[in-house]
């Protein structure tokens, strides 16, 4: 049975560009092979200064070419980025049968949701990342039972990802291992938005577990 896997990567790809404009947040729309030497990465950018980001992209050693696809609306801009094959894990996850479901990128790293055909494929991909000194942090694995967009306990994808990150970073420990501001930065949202998202995630989780039944 195929698996839906959520994980975080810290990799050199686009790292320099996003470090130059930390407020920028990228939503990956697709990645496809251009030829044997490069891939085409399509991203939608929000939250930062576009001129500064484009200047950083021109200097970024992990980017061969930049094309502005359109300027969109509401402060968005879409880019087509030509990426050298050696800078991306695209060919590895494709060869393993992986299907990219969702990916967001900030200066803190890549938050990715991928479908793999089985645990062997996931293990092989994880080993590939480690062999390339790419920091791979597994956040969740669950069976893809019909819908690749289903998360446990009725949580939405953003709620689930933030809750998983908070648990992993020790937000609920005493003393706390991370701050709300750090989580907000990782996901490219405001402190208030991150706090509200986490509260909604906890509320849905507790309601799903019927905890309130014990206190009526």
LINJO-V941035 format. One line per field, one symbol per residue. ss: DSSP state (2 for helix, 1 for strand, 0 for the rest). phi: phi as a letter, one per 40 degrees, with the letter a starting at -180 (. if undefined). burial: I if it has 16 or more other ideal C-beta (glycine too) atoms within 10 Angstrom, else O. A space follows every 10 residues. Layout:
BEGIN
ss=???
phi=???
burial=???
END
This chain:
BEGIN
ss=0011111111 0000222222 0000111111 1111100111 1111110002 2222222220 0000111111 0000001111 1111222002 2222200011 1111110011 1111110022 2222222222 2000111111 1110000000 0222002222 2222222220 0000000002 2222222000 2222222222 2222222200 222220
phi=.cbbbbabbb bcdgcccccc bcccbbbcca baccacbabb bbbbbagbcc dccccccccc ccbcabbcca cfbfgbabbb bcbddccbcd ccccccgcbc caabbbcchb bbbbbbcacc cdcccccdcc ccfccbbcba aacccgbcbc bcggccdccc cccccccccg cccbcccabd cccccdbgbc dccccccccc cccccccccf ccccbc
burial=OIIIIIIIIO IOIIIIIIOI IOOIIIIIOO IOOOOOOIII IIIIIIIIOI OOIIOIIOOI OIIOOOOOOO OOOOOOIIIO IIIOOOIIII OIIOOIOIOI IIIIIIIIII IIIIIIOOOO IIOIIIOIIO OOOIOIIOII OOOIOOOOOO IOOOIOIIII IIIIIIOOIO IOOOOOOIOO OIIIIIIIIO OOOIIOIIOI IOOIIOOOOO OOOOOO
END
